[in-house]
Amino acid sequence: MVSMLRTSRLAAMRPSIALGTLSCLVAVAGAVTITRSGSLSAPPVAAVLALAGAVILLSFRPEALLVSWLALAPFLQEFGSHFAIGHPLTFALYRAPPLVFLLWTLTAPTRMRPFGVARRPGFVDALPAAYFLFVLGSMAVTGQFSAGSFRFFYLGTGIGVILYYFVAFGPLRSLAPSRLVGVLIALALLEALMSIIDGLTRWNLWHDTSWQRGNATRAVATLGDPASLGTFIGMGVVLALCVLVWNGPPQLRRLAVGMVAVGLPGLFFTYTRGPVVATIIVASLVLLSRLRTRLVAVCVLALMIVVITASWSRLTSSALYQDRITQENTVEIRVELQRWSLKLAEERPLFGWGYGSFDRVLRAADFGSGKLPRSEVVSSTSHNTFLTILVEYGAIGFALFVLPWLVIGGRALAVARRFPDARWLLLGCVAAFVIFAFGASGIDFRFYSFVPAVPWLLLGLLRRHLSSVQEV
């Protein structure tokens, strides 16, 4: 056992030792180049700084770096676009750590896995990596492969895929699932609180005013979009409810109560229909999933129906109702976009139209637009993450993306029947997936980074737990 621990520590230290040696060599080469040229030329200085930063990141314990990165992630996603210092800071604290997670995952010793079991990847674990490589291949085939497109895809999908493998197979021996879930609930609680402040005062941390127009000023907090914010708050609400309903860890219960209490009004101020409806439906199912809380669920639903019925006339005459609920035009445009997306997918069913092609092929399509002017349809972009994937990458890319969620989520539900103590985690993660699926059906998450990475992290957490009971 002692020899195994020593082997594990040496394996964990190898990346730091190798990178430290490489940093010294690059530092010497950079110093020589700067001395000869007499100026601080960008390439050697940038290389030295990048390697020095990598050594600093590798000096953290994997568990500490993951929790620290996660705690800062929702604030750094939008920070770079609002302040000059934001770009280097976002790179150092948000974009670079996942690359360290990847390095740790690739160099993690197989024999010293968490829970005392050798967790070797199976067929389902190859699918996220296959999807990532499939998209890179699509970039190359369509001539869209560039530093900008790779960076865009890395932020939107690559970080999430890395988190899946790191949480599922990385060297996180001392990281309890409750700690990660607790950080997510705390972040959702904080975002919900900022959503309330944003909705009431029109102030948010990054002074983002892009959604402050008309009577329905929509909160964005630090996530840049009301739908993205609403999806994240909704995931936090259902995770918290699963902690309360299924007797989760005692240290999470007060936090869960606060999440539910603050999350619901925070969700309201996003004025986003999809996440609100999804949260109501999924939260009701969570309450109905246990006998002792079913009466609570029925009473809450009955109270909602009574309140809505009693105030219906006042509600329908409000400015908010007129600006958001009765906006038929936006609904009709999205319905047409979905119909056109399915037609485009039918024309190239297997491999799709290629990376980044959605807007281009939409504008070139010659489909009828019903009673809407064609210009209104083609001037819009996709509002459905899944249909974007289907159009651009075909049935193959779509299957590679969704199969891990279906397989691992389905097995988690099966395991939850036999392990009551873990139901809060298993059902909570699956409930969060459903919220994300609802949100992704009303917004294209390719333009965002942190929120679409959260379900990948939870999927890795499920995979890790299933490995502990040898189910996958």
C-alpha positions as CSV (number, residue, x, y, z in Angstrom):
1,M,0.0,0.0,0.0
2,V,2.8,2.4,0.9
3,S,4.6,1.7,-2.5
4,M,1.3,2.4,-4.3
5,L,0.9,5.7,-2.5
6,R,4.5,6.6,-3.4
7,T,3.9,5.7,-7.0
8,S,0.8,7.8,-7.1
9,R,2.5,10.8,-5.6
10,L,5.4,10.5,-8.1
11,A,3.0,10.2,-11.0
12,A,1.1,13.3,-9.8
13,M,4.4,15.2,-9.5
14,R,5.7,14.4,-13.0
15,P,3.8,17.0,-14.9
16,S,4.9,19.7,-12.4
17,I,8.6,18.6,-12.6
18,A,8.5,18.4,-16.4
19,L,6.8,21.7,-16.8
20,G,9.1,23.3,-14.2
21,T,12.2,22.1,-16.2
22,L,10.7,23.3,-19.4
23,S,9.9,26.7,-17.8
24,C,13.6,27.1,-16.8
25,L,14.8,26.3,-20.3
26,V,12.3,28.7,-21.9
27,A,13.2,31.3,-19.4
28,V,16.9,31.0,-20.3
29,A,16.1,31.1,-24.0
30,G,13.8,34.1,-23.5
31,A,16.5,35.9,-21.5
32,V,19.0,35.3,-24.2
33,T,16.6,36.5,-26.9
34,I,15.7,39.7,-25.0
35,T,19.4,40.4,-24.3
36,R,20.4,40.1,-27.9
37,S,17.4,42.1,-29.3
38,G,17.5,44.7,-26.5
39,S,13.7,44.7,-26.3
40,L,10.9,42.9,-24.5
41,S,9.7,41.0,-27.6
42,A,6.3,39.4,-27.1
43,P,6.9,35.7,-28.0
44,P,9.6,34.8,-25.4
45,V,8.0,36.9,-22.7
46,A,4.6,35.4,-23.4
47,A,6.1,31.9,-23.3
48,V,7.8,32.5,-20.0
49,L,4.6,33.9,-18.5
50,A,2.5,31.1,-19.8
51,L,4.7,28.4,-18.4
52,A,5.2,30.2,-15.1
53,G,1.4,30.3,-14.8
54,A,1.1,26.6,-15.6
55,V,3.6,25.8,-12.9
56,I,1.6,27.9,-10.4
57,L,-1.6,26.1,-11.3
58,L,0.0,22.7,-11.1
59,S,1.3,23.6,-7.6
60,F,-2.4,23.4,-6.3
61,R,-4.0,20.2,-5.3
62,P,-6.4,19.1,-8.0
63,E,-9.4,19.3,-5.6
64,A,-8.5,22.8,-4.5
65,L,-8.0,24.1,-8.0
66,L,-11.3,22.6,-9.2
67,V,-13.3,24.2,-6.4
68,S,-11.4,27.5,-6.8
69,W,-12.0,27.6,-10.5
70,L,-15.7,26.7,-10.1
71,A,-16.2,29.4,-7.5
72,L,-14.8,32.1,-9.9
73,A,-16.2,30.7,-13.2
74,P,-19.6,32.4,-13.4
75,F,-18.1,35.8,-12.7
76,L,-15.2,35.5,-15.1
77,Q,-17.2,34.3,-18.1
78,E,-18.4,37.8,-18.9
79,F,-15.6,39.8,-17.2
80,G,-13.3,39.8,-20.2
81,S,-15.7,41.5,-22.5
82,H,-16.2,44.5,-20.2
83,F,-12.8,45.5,-18.9
84,A,-9.3,45.7,-20.6
85,I,-7.7,43.7,-17.8
86,G,-10.4,41.1,-18.2
87,H,-8.9,39.3,-21.1
88,P,-5.6,38.3,-19.5
89,L,-7.3,37.7,-16.2
90,T,-10.1,35.6,-17.8
91,F,-7.4,33.6,-19.6
92,A,-5.4,32.9,-16.5
93,L,-8.3,32.1,-14.1
94,Y,-11.0,30.7,-16.4
95,R,-9.6,29.4,-19.7
96,A,-6.2,28.0,-18.6
97,P,-7.2,25.8,-15.5
98,P,-9.3,23.3,-17.6
99,L,-6.1,22.6,-19.6
100,V,-4.4,21.7,-16.3
101,F,-7.4,19.5,-15.5
102,L,-6.9,17.7,-18.8
103,L,-3.2,17.2,-18.1
104,W,-4.0,15.8,-14.6
105,T,-6.6,13.5,-16.1
106,L,-4.3,12.1,-18.8
107,T,-1.5,11.5,-16.2
108,A,-3.6,10.2,-13.4
109,P,-2.4,6.7,-12.2
110,T,-5.0,4.0,-12.9
111,R,-4.4,2.0,-9.8
112,M,-5.2,4.8,-7.3
113,R,-8.7,5.8,-8.3
114,P,-11.2,7.3,-5.9
115,F,-13.4,4.9,-4.0
116,G,-10.8,2.2,-4.2
117,V,-11.9,0.9,-7.7
118,A,-10.1,1.0,-11.0
119,R,-12.3,3.2,-13.0
120,R,-11.5,2.5,-16.6
121,P,-13.4,4.3,-19.3
122,G,-16.1,2.4,-21.2
123,F,-17.8,2.9,-24.5
124,V,-20.1,5.6,-23.3
125,D,-17.0,7.6,-22.0
126,A,-15.5,7.7,-25.5
127,L,-18.5,9.6,-26.8
128,P,-17.8,13.1,-25.4
129,A,-14.2,13.0,-26.8
130,A,-15.6,11.6,-30.1
131,Y,-18.0,14.5,-30.3
132,F,-15.2,17.0,-29.7
133,L,-13.0,15.4,-32.4
134,F,-16.0,15.1,-34.8
135,V,-16.5,18.9,-34.5
136,L,-12.8,19.5,-35.1
137,G,-13.0,17.3,-38.2
138,S,-16.1,19.3,-39.4
139,M,-14.0,22.5,-38.9
140,A,-11.2,21.1,-41.1
141,V,-13.5,19.7,-43.8
142,T,-15.4,22.9,-44.2
143,G,-12.3,25.1,-44.0
144,Q,-13.4,26.8,-40.8
145,F,-10.5,25.6,-38.7
146,S,-8.8,28.7,-37.2
147,A,-7.6,29.9,-33.8
148,G,-10.8,31.9,-33.4
149,S,-13.1,29.0,-34.2
150,F,-11.2,26.6,-32.0
151,R,-11.2,29.1,-29.1
152,F,-15.0,29.6,-29.5
153,F,-15.6,25.9,-29.5
154,Y,-13.3,25.3,-26.6
155,L,-15.1,27.8,-24.5
156,G,-18.6,26.6,-25.5
157,T,-18.0,22.8,-25.4
158,G,-14.4,21.9,-24.7
159,I,-14.3,23.1,-21.1
160,G,-17.4,21.0,-20.3
161,V,-16.0,17.9,-21.9
162,I,-12.8,18.3,-20.0
163,L,-14.7,18.7,-16.7
164,Y,-16.6,15.5,-17.5
165,Y,-13.4,13.5,-17.8
166,F,-11.6,15.3,-14.9
167,V,-14.5,14.7,-12.4
168,A,-15.1,11.2,-13.6
169,F,-11.5,9.9,-14.0
170,G,-9.2,12.6,-12.6
171,P,-7.1,12.4,-9.4
172,L,-9.9,13.7,-7.1
173,R,-9.5,11.2,-4.3
174,S,-10.5,13.5,-1.4
175,L,-13.3,15.5,-3.1
176,A,-16.7,14.6,-1.8
177,P,-19.6,15.0,-4.2
178,S,-21.4,17.1,-1.6
179,R,-18.7,19.7,-1.8
180,L,-19.1,20.2,-5.6
181,V,-22.9,20.3,-5.3
182,G,-22.6,22.7,-2.4
183,V,-20.5,25.1,-4.5
184,L,-22.9,24.9,-7.3
185,I,-25.9,25.6,-5.1
186,A,-24.1,28.5,-3.4
187,L,-23.2,30.0,-6.8
188,A,-26.8,29.6,-8.0
189,L,-28.0,31.3,-4.8
190,L,-25.6,34.2,-5.4
191,E,-26.7,34.6,-9.0
192,A,-30.3,34.5,-7.9
193,L,-29.6,37.3,-5.4
194,M,-27.9,39.4,-8.0
195,S,-30.9,38.6,-10.3
196,I,-33.2,40.2,-7.8
197,I,-31.0,43.2,-7.4
198,D,-30.7,43.5,-11.2
199,G,-34.4,43.2,-11.7
200,L,-35.3,45.8,-9.0
201,T,-32.5,48.4,-9.5
202,R,-31.2,47.7,-13.1
203,W,-27.7,47.3,-11.6
204,N,-25.5,44.4,-12.2
205,L,-21.8,43.6,-11.5
206,W,-20.6,44.2,-15.0
207,H,-23.0,47.0,-15.9
208,D,-24.5,44.9,-18.7
209,T,-27.5,46.9,-20.0
210,S,-28.2,44.9,-23.1
211,W,-31.4,43.5,-21.7
212,Q,-32.7,46.7,-20.1
213,R,-35.4,47.9,-22.5
214,G,-39.1,48.4,-22.2
215,N,-41.2,47.5,-19.2
216,A,-39.8,44.0,-18.9
217,T,-36.2,44.7,-17.9
218,R,-34.7,41.3,-17.7
219,A,-32.0,40.4,-15.2
220,V,-28.7,38.9,-16.4
221,A,-26.5,39.1,-13.2
222,T,-23.0,38.0,-14.4
223,L,-24.1,35.5,-17.1
224,G,-24.9,37.8,-20.0
225,D,-28.3,36.5,-20.9
226,P,-31.6,36.0,-19.1
227,A,-32.2,32.5,-20.4
228,S,-28.7,31.4,-19.4
229,L,-29.2,32.9,-15.9
230,G,-32.6,31.4,-15.6
231,T,-31.3,27.9,-16.6
232,F,-28.5,28.1,-14.0
233,I,-30.9,29.3,-11.2
234,G,-33.4,26.5,-12.1
235,M,-30.6,23.9,-11.9
236,G,-29.7,25.2,-8.5
237,V,-33.3,25.1,-7.3
238,V,-33.9,21.5,-8.2
239,L,-30.5,20.4,-6.8
240,A,-31.5,22.1,-3.5
241,L,-34.9,20.5,-3.5
242,C,-33.4,17.1,-4.0
243,V,-31.1,17.7,-1.0
244,L,-34.2,18.6,1.1
245,V,-36.6,16.0,-0.1
246,W,-34.1,13.1,-0.1
247,N,-32.2,13.9,3.1
248,G,-29.0,15.1,1.6
249,P,-25.9,15.9,3.6
250,P,-26.8,18.0,6.7
251,Q,-24.2,20.7,5.9
252,L,-26.1,21.4,2.6
253,R,-29.7,21.7,4.0
254,R,-29.6,25.4,5.2
255,L,-28.0,26.3,2.0
256,A,-30.7,24.4,0.1
257,V,-33.4,26.2,2.0
258,G,-31.9,29.6,1.1
259,M,-31.5,28.5,-2.5
260,V,-35.2,27.7,-2.8
261,A,-36.3,30.8,-1.0
262,V,-34.1,33.2,-3.1
263,G,-34.0,31.2,-6.3
264,L,-37.7,31.4,-7.1
265,P,-37.9,35.2,-7.1
266,G,-34.5,35.4,-8.8
267,L,-35.8,33.2,-11.5
268,F,-38.9,35.4,-11.9
269,F,-36.8,38.5,-12.7
270,T,-35.2,36.8,-15.7
271,Y,-38.7,36.9,-17.3
272,T,-37.7,33.8,-19.4
273,R,-40.5,31.4,-20.0
274,G,-38.6,28.2,-20.7
275,P,-36.5,28.0,-17.5
276,V,-39.5,29.2,-15.4
277,V,-41.9,26.6,-16.7
278,A,-39.1,23.9,-16.6
279,T,-38.3,24.7,-13.0
280,I,-42.0,24.5,-11.9
281,I,-42.5,21.2,-13.7
282,V,-39.3,19.5,-12.5
283,A,-39.5,20.9,-8.9
284,S,-43.1,19.5,-8.8
285,L,-41.8,16.1,-9.9
286,V,-39.1,16.1,-7.3
287,L,-41.6,16.8,-4.6
288,L,-43.9,14.1,-5.9
289,S,-41.0,11.6,-6.0
290,R,-41.2,10.9,-2.3
291,L,-44.4,10.0,-0.4
292,R,-43.9,12.4,2.5
293,T,-43.6,15.4,0.2
294,R,-46.3,14.6,-2.2
295,L,-48.9,16.4,0.0
296,V,-46.7,19.5,-0.1
297,A,-46.5,19.3,-3.9
298,V,-50.2,19.0,-4.3
299,C,-50.9,21.9,-1.8
300,V,-48.3,24.2,-3.6
301,L,-49.8,23.4,-7.0
302,A,-53.3,24.0,-5.7
303,L,-52.3,27.3,-4.2
304,M,-50.6,28.4,-7.4
305,I,-53.8,27.6,-9.4
306,V,-56.0,29.5,-6.9
307,V,-53.7,32.6,-6.9
308,I,-53.3,32.7,-10.7
309,T,-57.1,32.3,-11.2
310,A,-57.9,35.0,-8.6
311,S,-55.5,37.5,-10.1
312,W,-55.9,36.6,-13.8
313,S,-57.6,39.8,-14.9
314,R,-55.0,41.9,-13.1
315,L,-52.2,39.8,-14.5
316,T,-53.3,39.9,-18.1
317,S,-53.6,43.7,-18.0
318,S,-50.1,44.3,-16.6
319,A,-47.3,45.7,-18.8
320,L,-45.1,42.7,-18.0
321,Y,-47.8,40.3,-19.4
322,Q,-48.2,42.4,-22.5
323,D,-44.4,42.6,-23.1
324,R,-43.5,39.0,-22.4
325,I,-46.3,36.5,-22.3
326,T,-48.3,37.8,-25.3
327,Q,-45.3,38.2,-27.5
328,E,-46.7,35.9,-30.3
329,N,-44.3,37.1,-32.9
330,T,-41.2,35.8,-31.1
331,V,-42.9,32.4,-30.6
332,E,-43.9,32.2,-34.3
333,I,-40.3,33.1,-35.4
334,R,-38.9,30.3,-33.2
335,V,-41.5,27.8,-34.5
336,E,-40.4,28.7,-38.1
337,L,-36.8,28.4,-37.2
338,Q,-37.4,24.9,-35.8
339,R,-39.4,23.9,-38.9
340,W,-36.6,25.2,-41.2
341,S,-33.9,23.5,-39.0
342,L,-35.6,20.1,-39.4
343,K,-35.9,20.6,-43.1
344,L,-32.2,21.5,-43.4
345,A,-31.3,18.4,-41.3
346,E,-33.3,16.2,-43.7
347,E,-31.2,17.4,-46.6
348,R,-27.9,16.3,-45.0
349,P,-29.0,13.8,-42.3
350,L,-25.7,12.1,-41.4
351,F,-22.9,14.6,-41.2
352,G,-24.8,17.9,-41.4
353,W,-23.8,21.1,-43.1
354,G,-20.6,21.6,-41.2
355,Y,-19.2,23.7,-38.4
356,G,-20.7,27.3,-38.1
357,S,-23.0,26.8,-41.0
358,F,-26.4,27.3,-39.4
359,D,-26.9,31.0,-40.1
360,R,-25.4,30.7,-43.6
361,V,-27.6,27.8,-44.8
362,L,-30.6,29.3,-43.1
363,R,-30.3,32.5,-45.1
364,A,-29.8,30.5,-48.3
365,A,-32.8,28.2,-47.7
366,D,-35.8,28.6,-49.9
367,F,-38.6,27.5,-47.6
368,G,-42.0,29.0,-47.1
369,S,-42.3,31.1,-44.0
370,G,-46.1,30.9,-43.5
371,K,-47.6,34.2,-42.5
372,L,-44.3,35.7,-41.3
373,P,-42.1,37.7,-43.7
374,R,-39.1,35.7,-44.8
375,S,-36.8,38.5,-43.7
376,E,-37.9,38.0,-40.0
377,V,-36.9,34.4,-40.1
378,V,-33.6,34.7,-41.8
379,S,-32.5,37.6,-39.7
380,S,-32.8,35.5,-36.5
381,T,-30.3,32.9,-35.4
382,S,-30.9,29.5,-33.8
383,H,-32.7,29.5,-30.4
384,N,-32.3,25.7,-29.9
385,T,-28.9,24.2,-29.0
386,F,-30.0,20.7,-30.1
387,L,-31.3,21.8,-33.5
388,T,-28.1,23.7,-34.2
389,I,-26.1,20.5,-33.5
390,L,-28.5,18.5,-35.7
391,V,-28.2,21.0,-38.6
392,E,-24.4,21.5,-38.4
393,Y,-23.3,18.0,-37.5
394,G,-26.1,15.7,-38.5
395,A,-27.5,12.6,-36.8
396,I,-24.0,11.4,-36.0
397,G,-22.9,14.5,-34.2
398,F,-26.3,14.8,-32.5
399,A,-26.0,11.1,-31.2
400,L,-22.5,11.6,-30.0
401,F,-23.6,14.7,-28.0
402,V,-26.8,13.3,-26.4
403,L,-26.1,9.6,-25.8
404,P,-23.9,10.1,-22.8
405,W,-26.6,12.1,-21.1
406,L,-29.3,9.5,-21.8
407,V,-27.2,6.4,-20.9
408,I,-25.6,7.7,-17.7
409,G,-28.7,9.5,-16.6
410,G,-30.8,6.4,-17.2
411,R,-28.4,4.2,-15.2
412,A,-28.3,6.8,-12.4
413,L,-32.1,6.5,-12.1
414,A,-31.8,2.8,-12.0
415,V,-29.2,2.9,-9.3
416,A,-31.2,5.4,-7.3
417,R,-33.8,2.7,-6.6
418,R,-31.2,0.5,-4.8
419,F,-29.2,3.2,-3.0
420,P,-31.6,5.5,-1.0
421,D,-28.6,7.3,0.6
422,A,-27.4,8.5,-2.8
423,R,-30.8,9.5,-4.2
424,W,-30.3,13.2,-3.4
425,L,-27.3,13.2,-5.6
426,L,-28.5,11.0,-8.4
427,L,-31.9,12.5,-8.8
428,G,-30.6,16.0,-8.3
429,C,-28.1,15.6,-11.2
430,V,-30.8,14.1,-13.5
431,A,-33.3,16.9,-12.5
432,A,-30.6,19.5,-13.4
433,F,-30.1,17.8,-16.8
434,V,-33.8,18.2,-17.5
435,I,-33.7,21.9,-16.6
436,F,-30.7,22.3,-18.9
437,A,-32.5,20.5,-21.7
438,F,-35.4,22.8,-21.4
439,G,-33.1,25.8,-21.4
440,A,-31.1,24.5,-24.3
441,S,-34.4,24.2,-26.3
442,G,-35.0,27.9,-26.1
443,I,-31.4,29.3,-26.4
444,D,-28.4,28.4,-28.4
445,F,-25.7,27.7,-25.7
446,R,-22.9,27.8,-28.3
447,F,-22.5,31.5,-27.4
448,Y,-21.9,30.9,-23.7
449,S,-19.4,29.0,-21.7
450,F,-20.0,28.4,-18.0
451,V,-23.7,27.3,-17.9
452,P,-23.4,24.7,-20.6
453,A,-20.3,23.3,-18.8
454,V,-22.2,22.7,-15.5
455,P,-24.2,19.7,-16.7
456,W,-21.0,18.1,-18.0
457,L,-19.5,18.5,-14.6
458,L,-22.6,16.9,-13.0
459,L,-22.5,14.1,-15.6
460,G,-18.9,13.4,-14.6
461,L,-20.1,13.3,-10.9
462,L,-22.7,10.8,-11.8
463,R,-20.2,8.7,-13.8
464,R,-17.8,8.8,-10.8
465,H,-20.5,7.6,-8.4
466,L,-21.7,4.9,-10.8
467,S,-18.2,3.6,-10.9
468,S,-18.1,3.3,-7.2
469,V,-21.0,0.9,-7.3
470,Q,-19.5,-0.8,-10.4
471,E,-22.5,0.0,-12.6
472,V,-20.8,1.3,-15.7
